[in-house]
Amino acid sequence: MIIQLKTSPKGAYRAIDVRKGITLEEIYREYREQLPYTILAGRVNNEVKELGYALEEECSVELLDMRTQGIEQIYQRSLSLIYLKAVKDCVGDVKVEIQNSLNKGLYTEIKTDYSLTKEQIREIEERMRELVNADIPLIVEHVPNVNGKEPATLKYYSIDGFRDFFFGQMVPSTGYIKYFELMKYRRGVLLRFPHPSKPDEIPVFVDEKKLYQAFGEQTLWDRLLGVNYVEDLNRKIDNGEYRELIQLSEALQEKKIAEIADMIKKEKKRIILIAGPSSSGKTTFARRLCIQMKVNGLEPLYMGTDDYFVERPDTPLDEYGERDYECLGAVDIRLFNEQLNSLLAGETVDLPEFDFINGTKIFGKRKASVKPGHPIVIEGIHGLNDLLTPDIPAKEKFKIYISPLTQLNIDEHNRIPTTDERMLRRLVRDNLYRGRSAATTIADWPKVRRGEDINIFPYSGEADVLFNSYHVYEISVLKKYAWPLLEEIGPDMVEYAEAKRMLKFLSFFRTIEDDSVIVNNSILREFIGGSIFVE
């Protein structure tokens, strides 16, 4: 039979003759020597299939490596299963928690009565490599959900008799997972692996101390709220306890914002720089921070760097020849610094307003000044990069990194990536405020992620404070808005595979239908509507 085969992201489909019943893995083996990276799955008629999938009819097939959106999670899940098997072999039947992303890897904790030594962790890593070199098949079983709730069936994977539940797809055998390392880190173990941009190398280790502290704080908050896993959240929704959960979660965030405002006043900082990745809630956070500073007797001036874009013809081009509005070169840094220094000196300044239709700055609409000793709050993606404010003394700056750091996982071994949380937020907001389809948001997401990797994430360690904008209840709220949008993506669309993956993970969550209890200054309102700060 004839199939249309594509072997690289930018390549073209070509017709090839294959036998009926051939698996994706067999096709991959035939072309392996021609491909730059290990193939982890295949897209068959816009639906991602594991490599063991057999082709029974004519179709289109694209071989997928880690560079494709969502496929890196297949690598991470498969690696996690190998890790859990190695821990069992080396340490015994102990509890292992795979908690969150950290330091270019996953932070895990092995629950023992003693602290594991570096030598013991090295033994676990060596056992993992033995399992990889043995190229042991990963056996999958589909088991009915005994709870009678969604999803209807659960997937269990096993390696050499070790069996565990994972809700996503995996590679066919251990030999596909070649690149990883283990590190002892504080109370736990880091399981590190390649970044999708470089699938065959381990990233340089950078100790993200503040991120570790933020995740730890969120864990304590979740315990206070009585929600450790998705099952706990679902129970509160079923019992009608979610309203109090929402109020408590909002109160915890307000308390944190007030603490940051107190720090700013105590340290007498004048330039408050706020940055974070897409869909972090930067606008709402900045407005709420201004209110808390006013409670402290300060009169902050709020500014956004988007009004300081260079004239559109002067915008730098990216590698695709398109205007790159997210790079630092797209900002008029000279004017920005001149006006900041003038404001700090007590002068009245004619602030620009950028006309996005005509691509030019307009003056004369907003003249502003700041009283001596009072702060200027600036929100923008480059806020933590000192090249944005080279003319501002370091002693005047207070940097805040904001991101929704998802700590609520499905269970001990199935985590919810922060990037999925952010894409849900953006998908709902794009549709509500910009009329964009879910397919468009999904298609644009890889480009958004690339920009974050260049302009935002490398500078997160420069922050004085890290603010977690995540609410433990919010996926159950976002589900109500996102689910119908994702269902609109049909099997004839390239984005169908990613939509199906998102729907699958959302199926583990009950829906909060009545979100009226969410206050109008909530960060979540920035995405679902009804915000006092966002029109």
C-alpha positions in Angstrom: 0.0 0.0 0.0 1.1 3.6 -0.6 1.6 6.0 2.3 2.8 9.7 2.4 5.9 9.9 4.5 7.6 12.9 6.1 10.8 12.4 8.0 11.7 16.0 9.2 9.7 19.0 10.5 10.5 21.1 7.5 10.6 18.4 4.9 8.0 17.4 2.4 5.8 14.3 2.2 6.7 11.7 -0.4 4.9 8.6 -1.5 6.4 5.2 -0.5 5.2 1.7 -0.9 5.0 -0.3 2.3 3.4 -3.6 3.3 0.1 -3.6 5.2 0.7 -4.0 9.0 4.1 -2.3 9.0 4.8 -0.5 12.3 6.0 3.0 12.7 9.1 1.7 14.4 9.9 -0.5 11.3 9.6 2.6 9.1 11.9 4.5 11.4 14.6 1.8 11.4 14.6 1.9 7.6 15.4 5.7 7.6 17.3 5.9 10.9 20.7 6.6 9.3 19.3 9.6 7.5 17.8 11.3 10.5 19.6 13.7 12.9 17.8 12.7 16.1 16.0 9.7 17.6 12.4 9.4 16.6 10.0 9.0 19.6 6.6 8.7 17.9 4.7 9.2 14.6 1.9 11.4 13.5 -0.6 9.4 11.5 -3.3 11.4 9.8 -2.7 14.2 12.3 -2.9 11.9 15.3 0.2 11.0 17.4 0.8 7.3 17.7 3.4 5.3 19.5 6.0 3.6 17.4 4.5 0.2 17.9 1.4 1.3 15.9 0.7 -0.8 12.8 -0.5 0.8 9.6 -3.5 -1.0 8.1 -4.5 1.5 5.4 -3.1 4.3 3.2 -2.4 7.4 5.3 0.1 10.2 5.9 2.9 9.5 8.4 5.3 12.0 9.9 8.2 10.8 12.1 8.6 12.9 15.2 11.6 13.6 17.3 11.9 15.7 20.5 11.8 19.0 18.6 8.0 18.6 17.9 5.6 20.2 20.4 4.5 17.7 23.1 6.8 14.9 22.0 9.4 15.8 24.6 6.9 14.6 27.2 7.1 11.1 25.7 10.8 11.2 26.4 10.3 12.5 30.0 7.6 9.9 30.8 9.7 7.0 29.4 12.8 8.2 31.3 10.7 8.5 34.5 9.6 4.9 34.2 13.2 3.8 33.8 14.2 5.9 36.8 11.4 4.3 39.0 12.5 0.8 37.9 16.1 1.6 38.8 15.2 3.0 42.2 13.2 -0.1 43.0 16.2 -2.3 41.9 18.7 -0.3 43.9 16.8 1.0 47.0 13.8 -1.3 47.2 10.0 -0.6 47.5 10.2 3.0 48.6 7.9 5.9 47.7 9.2 8.1 44.9 7.6 11.5 44.0 8.2 13.2 40.6 7.3 16.7 41.6 8.1 19.5 39.2 10.4 20.8 36.5 13.6 22.4 37.9 17.2 23.1 36.8 16.5 21.8 33.3 15.1 18.5 34.6 12.6 17.0 37.0 12.9 17.4 40.8 12.1 14.1 42.5 12.2 12.9 46.1 12.9 9.3 47.2 11.2 8.8 50.5 13.5 6.8 52.8 14.4 6.8 56.5 17.8 8.0 55.6 19.4 10.5 53.2 20.7 8.9 50.0 24.4 9.5 49.4 25.9 10.6 46.1 27.2 7.1 45.7 23.7 5.6 46.0 22.4 8.0 43.4 25.3 7.1 41.1 24.3 3.4 41.5 20.7 4.3 40.5 22.0 6.1 37.4 24.3 3.2 36.5 21.3 0.8 36.8 19.3 3.1 34.5 22.1 2.9 31.9 22.1 -0.9 32.2 18.3 -0.9 31.5 18.8 1.4 28.5 21.7 -0.7 27.1 19.6 -3.8 27.4 16.9 -2.2 25.2 14.1 -3.8 27.2 10.5 -3.5 25.7 8.0 -1.3 27.4 4.8 -3.3 27.7 1.5 -1.4 27.7 -1.8 -2.5 29.2 -5.1 -0.7 28.9 -7.0 -1.2 32.2 -10.7 -0.2 32.8 -11.0 2.7 35.3 -12.5 0.9 38.3 -13.9 4.2 39.6 -16.3 4.4 36.6 -15.2 7.9 35.9 -13.2 9.7 33.2 -11.0 8.6 31.7 -12.7 5.3 31.0 -9.4 3.4 30.7 -6.0 3.8 32.3 -2.7 2.9 30.7 -0.1 0.9 32.6 3.5 0.4 31.3 5.9 -2.2 32.5 9.7 -2.8 32.3 10.9 -6.3 33.1 8.0 -6.9 35.5 8.0 -3.4 37.0 4.5 -1.9 36.3 3.2 1.7 36.8 0.4 4.0 35.6 1.2 6.8 33.1 -1.5 8.8 31.3 0.6 9.6 28.2 2.5 7.8 25.5 5.9 6.2 25.7 8.7 4.9 23.5 8.7 1.1 22.6 11.8 0.2 24.5 14.4 1.5 26.9 17.1 1.8 24.2 15.4 5.0 22.9 16.3 7.0 26.1 20.0 7.6 25.7 20.6 11.1 27.2 20.1 11.7 30.9 21.9 12.3 34.2 21.0 12.1 37.9 22.2 14.7 40.5 21.7 14.8 44.2 20.0 18.1 44.9 19.0 19.4 48.3 16.4 16.9 49.8 15.9 15.2 46.5 17.3 14.0 43.2 17.3 15.8 39.8 16.5 13.8 36.8 18.0 15.8 33.9 17.4 15.3 30.2 17.9 17.2 26.9 16.0 20.4 25.9 13.8 20.0 22.8 16.1 22.5 20.9 19.1 20.1 21.4 17.8 16.6 21.7 21.2 14.9 21.9 22.8 16.8 24.8 22.2 17.6 28.5 21.9 21.4 29.2 24.4 23.1 31.4 23.3 23.0 35.0 22.1 26.3 36.5 21.0 26.2 40.1 17.5 27.8 40.2 17.4 28.4 43.9 14.4 30.8 43.9 12.4 28.5 41.7 13.1 25.6 44.1 11.9 27.8 47.0 8.8 28.9 45.1 7.8 25.3 44.4 8.4 24.4 48.0 6.2 27.3 49.1 3.4 26.1 46.8 3.7 22.6 48.2 3.1 24.0 51.7 0.2 26.1 50.4 -1.3 23.0 48.7 -1.1 21.1 52.0 -2.7 24.0 53.8 -5.5 23.9 51.3 -5.8 20.1 51.5 -5.1 19.5 47.9 -2.0 17.4 47.1 -3.2 15.7 44.0 -5.9 16.1 41.4 -8.1 13.5 43.2 -8.1 15.8 46.3 -9.3 18.8 44.1 -12.0 16.6 42.5 -13.2 15.6 45.9 -13.6 19.2 47.0 -15.5 20.0 43.8 -17.8 17.0 44.3 -18.4 18.0 47.9 -19.1 21.7 47.1 -16.0 22.7 49.1 -14.3 24.4 46.1 -15.8 27.9 46.9 -13.8 28.1 50.2 -10.8 26.7 48.3 -10.9 29.5 45.8 -11.2 32.1 48.5 -8.3 30.7 50.5 -6.1 30.4 47.4 -6.8 34.1 46.5 -6.1 35.2 50.0 -2.7 33.4 50.0 -1.8 35.3 46.8 -2.9 38.6 48.2 -0.8 38.1 51.3 2.2 37.3 49.1 1.7 40.5 47.0 1.4 42.5 50.2 4.7 41.0 51.4 6.4 42.0 48.2 5.1 45.6 48.5 6.4 45.7 52.1 9.9 44.7 50.8 9.9 47.4 48.2 9.0 50.1 50.7 11.6 48.8 53.3 14.4 48.7 50.7 13.3 52.0 49.2 13.4 50.7 45.6 12.4 53.1 42.8 12.4 51.0 39.7 10.2 47.8 40.0 10.7 45.5 37.0 8.3 42.7 36.4 8.9 39.9 33.8 7.7 36.4 33.1 6.7 34.1 30.3 3.5 34.2 28.3 0.2 33.9 30.3 1.8 34.5 33.7 -0.7 37.2 34.7 1.9 40.0 34.6 -0.7 42.8 34.0 -3.0 41.8 36.9 -0.1 41.2 39.3 1.5 44.6 38.5 -1.9 46.4 39.1 -2.4 44.6 42.4 1.1 45.3 43.5 0.5 49.0 42.8 -2.6 48.9 45.0 -0.6 47.3 47.9 2.1 49.9 47.5 -0.6 52.6 47.8 -1.7 50.9 51.0 1.9 51.4 52.2 1.7 55.2 51.4 3.5 55.1 48.1 2.2 56.5 44.8 3.6 54.3 42.1 3.6 55.1 38.4 2.7 52.1 36.1 4.4 51.7 32.7 4.7 49.0 30.1 7.6 48.5 27.8 5.2 47.7 24.9 4.8 51.5 24.4 8.6 51.8 23.7 8.7 49.7 20.6 11.0 51.1 17.9 9.2 52.3 14.7 7.9 49.3 12.8 10.4 49.5 9.9 13.2 49.4 12.4 12.1 46.2 14.1 14.8 43.4 13.8 14.0 40.3 11.8 14.1 36.8 13.1 15.7 33.7 11.4 12.5 33.4 9.2 12.7 36.9 8.0 9.7 38.0 10.0 9.7 41.0 12.4 10.7 39.9 15.9 8.7 42.0 18.3 9.9 39.9 21.3 13.7 40.5 21.0 15.4 43.3 23.0 16.3 45.1 19.8 12.5 45.8 19.2 12.6 48.2 22.2 13.7 51.8 22.0 16.2 51.4 24.9 17.7 54.9 24.6 14.4 56.7 24.9 13.2 54.3 27.6 16.3 55.0 29.8 16.2 58.7 29.2 12.6 59.0 30.3 13.2 56.7 33.4 16.1 58.9 34.6 14.0 62.0 34.0 11.2 60.6 36.0 13.6 59.6 38.8 14.9 63.2 38.8 11.4 64.5 39.4 10.8 65.8 35.9 7.5 65.7 34.0 7.8 63.4 31.0 5.7 63.0 27.9 5.3 59.2 27.8 4.7 57.5 24.4 1.7 55.4 23.5 2.5 52.9 20.8 0.0 52.8 17.9 0.0 49.1 16.9 -2.1 49.7 13.8 0.4 52.1 12.2 3.5 50.9 14.0 4.6 54.2 15.5 4.9 55.9 18.9 2.4 58.7 19.6 3.2 61.5 22.1 1.1 64.1 23.9 -1.4 61.7 25.4 0.1 60.9 28.7 2.4 63.3 30.7 3.6 61.9 34.0 5.8 62.6 36.9 6.8 60.8 40.1 7.2 62.2 43.6 10.6 62.0 45.2 11.2 58.5 46.7 8.2 56.9 45.0 8.4 53.9 42.7 7.9 53.3 39.0 6.4 49.9 38.2 7.4 48.5 34.8 6.0 45.3 33.2 7.6 43.7 30.2 9.3 40.5 29.0 12.8 42.0 29.2 12.4 43.4 32.7 15.1 41.1 34.3 17.7 41.7 31.6 20.0 44.5 32.7 20.5 45.5 29.0 17.0 47.0 29.1 18.0 49.4 31.8 21.7 50.0 31.4 21.5 53.6 32.5 19.6 52.9 35.7 21.7 52.3 38.9 21.4 48.7 40.2 20.6 50.0 43.7 17.3 51.5 42.3 16.1 48.2 40.8 13.8 45.6 42.3 13.2 42.6 40.0 10.2 40.3 40.1 9.9 37.1 38.1 6.3 35.9 37.7 5.1 32.5 36.4 2.3 30.0 37.2 4.3 27.1 38.8 2.0 24.1 38.7 2.6 21.9 41.7 -0.7 20.0 41.6 0.0 16.6 39.8 -2.3 13.8 38.8 -0.5 11.4 41.2 3.0 10.7 42.5 4.5 9.9 39.1 2.3 11.9 36.6 3.1 15.6 36.6 1.3 18.5 35.0 3.8 20.6 33.0 3.8 24.3 33.7 3.8 24.9 30.0 0.5 23.1 29.6 -1.0 25.3 32.3 0.2 28.4 30.5 -1.0 27.3 27.1 -4.5 26.6 28.6 -4.6 30.2 30.0 -3.4 31.6 26.7 -5.8 29.5 24.6 -8.8 30.7 26.7 -7.7 34.4 26.7 -6.8 34.5 23.0 -10.3 33.3 22.1 -12.1 35.6 24.6 -10.2 38.8 23.8 -8.7 38.3 20.4 -11.2 36.0 18.7 -8.5 33.5 17.9 -9.2 29.8 17.5 -7.5 27.2 19.7 -5.8 25.8 16.7 -4.1 29.1 16.0 -2.9 29.4 19.6 -1.5 25.8 19.5 0.2 26.5 16.2 1.9 29.6 17.6 2.9 28.1 20.9 6.3 26.7 19.8 7.4 30.1 18.5 6.2 31.6 21.8 8.3 29.0 23.7 11.4 29.7 21.6 11.1 33.4 22.4 10.8 32.7 26.1 13.9 30.4 26.0 15.9 33.4 24.6 14.4 36.4 26.3 12.9 35.4 29.6 14.0 32.1 31.2 17.8 32.8 31.1 17.2 35.9 33.3 14.8 34.3 35.9 17.8 33.9 38.3 18.3 37.7 38.4 15.0 38.3 40.2 14.9 39.5 43.8 11.5 37.8 44.2 9.7 35.0 42.4 5.9 35.2 42.4 3.9 32.1 41.7 0.7 33.2 39.9 -0.8 29.7 39.9 -4.1 28.8 41.6 -4.5 25.2 42.7 -8.1 25.3 41.5 -7.7 27.0 38.2 -7.4 24.1 35.7 -10.9 23.0 36.8 -12.1 26.5 35.9 -10.1 26.7 32.7 -11.5 23.3 31.6 -15.0 24.8 31.2 -13.7 27.3 28.7 -11.0 25.3 27.0 -12.7 22.0 26.4 -15.2 23.2 23.7 -12.5 25.2 22.0 -10.2 22.1 21.8 -13.1 20.0 20.6 -13.5 22.3 17.6 -10.1 21.1 16.3 -10.9 18.3 13.9 -8.8 15.3 12.8 -8.1 17.0 9.5 -6.0 19.7 11.2 -2.3 19.5 12.2 -3.1 20.7 15.7 -5.5 17.8 16.3 -2.8 15.7 18.1 -2.0 18.4 20.6 -5.6 19.2 21.2 -6.3 15.5 21.8 -3.4 15.3 24.3 -4.7 18.4 26.1 -8.2 17.0 26.3 -6.9 13.7 27.7 -5.1 15.4 30.6 -8.1 17.7 31.2 -10.3 14.6 31.5 -8.7 13.9 34.9 -10.2 17.1 36.3 -13.8 17.8 37.4 -15.1 21.0 36.0 -16.0 24.0 38.2 -19.0 25.3 36.3 -19.8 28.2 38.7 -16.8 30.5 38.9 -18.8 33.5 40.1 -17.0 33.3 43.5 -13.7 34.3 41.8 -13.1 37.9 42.6 -12.7 40.5 39.8 -9.1 41.3 40.7 -8.0 37.6 40.5 -5.1 36.8 38.2 -7.3 34.1 36.6 -9.9 36.8 35.6 -7.2 38.1 33.2 -7.8 34.9 31.2 -11.5 33.9 31.7 -12.9 37.5 31.7 -14.5 39.7 34.3 -11.2 41.4 35.3 -11.3 44.9 36.8 -7.8 45.4 35.2 -8.2 44.0 31.7 -10.8 45.2 29.2 
